[in-house]
Amino acid sequence: MAVPAREGLLSESVSHALGYPGVLAREPTVLGMADEATASVADIELGRRTPVLALGSNGSLPTLRAKLLAAGVSPIVPLFPALVTGMAPTHSAHVSLGGYVAATPVENRDGVARGVLAWFTRTQLAALDVSEPNYVRQSARAQRYPLSVLGGPAPVRFWVYRSIWGVLTHDGRPLRLRPQASLHRALEDDATLAGQLPLGDPVASVRRLRLRSTRLWVRRHWSRSGQACADGLRLDT
């Protein structure tokens, strides 16, 4: 039996949400129009580009490509796996349009996190800014957040997107970034959420979270219950 087009699209979007943040780039590469690299990282001039560190889905090739193509700009972006000291990926205290709880960085002085350093043109960066309405892009100094970059230069200053809603906590501590199904299980400890959302069924839960009214209610609940806290990052404004 054929799956109705609308139902198929919904299933695909739910699957995408449950797969968030995707697989981060594991080796130096150049994002292009297709899955295969279209150029060598050595062929791209970085001098006029801006380095942005991604700890979430902006480090995933399919997600980043889709964002840039949707904005009608070139998807040619050099990407380098990186390690950053002093930051950790956690969850933002809001629900994204796709029904998932997205990533954001949080201060973690003793920790080292894996991410992806992407170098964007001015046009690409403007498009990426528009695609991140729940975030503000700010610069970080490598003196405070040292970078180790595989196959590429380590800039003295780079940019990150930080959530405007703060970070989601559990038992008073920021939640480490985890798969959405695992996150839903952790959220079952919240009796208010568990009473309103089918958290034991990740597919049904994502479908509910895709509703605007539900997204707003969850974000306000986290804020009012004290589960949203500041990220503690020391970034340039």
Sequence and secondary structure as in RCSB ss.txt:
>XXXX:A:sequence
MAVPAREGLLSESVSHALGYPGVLAREPTVLGMADEATASVADIELGRRTPVLALGSNGSLPTLRAKLLAAGVSP
IVPLFPALVTGMAPTHSAHVSLGGYVAATPVENRDGVARGVLAWFTRTQLAALDVSEPNYVRQSARAQRYPLSVL
GGPAPVRFWVYRSIWGVLTHDGRPLRLRPQASLHRALEDDATLAGQLPLGDPVASVRRLRLRSTRLWVRRHWSRS
GQACADGLRLDT
>XXXX:A:secstr
    HHHHHHHHHHHHHHTTT  B  S EEE SSSS  S GGGS  TTSEEEEESSGGGBHHHHHHHHHHTTS  
 EEEEEEEEEEEEEEEBSS  TTSS  EEEEEEEEEEEEEEEEEE HHHHHHHHHT TTEEEEEEETTTS EEES
SS   SEEEEEEETT EEEETTEE B   HHHHHHHHTT HHHHHHS TTSHHHHHHHHTSHHHHHHHHHHHHHT
T EE      B 
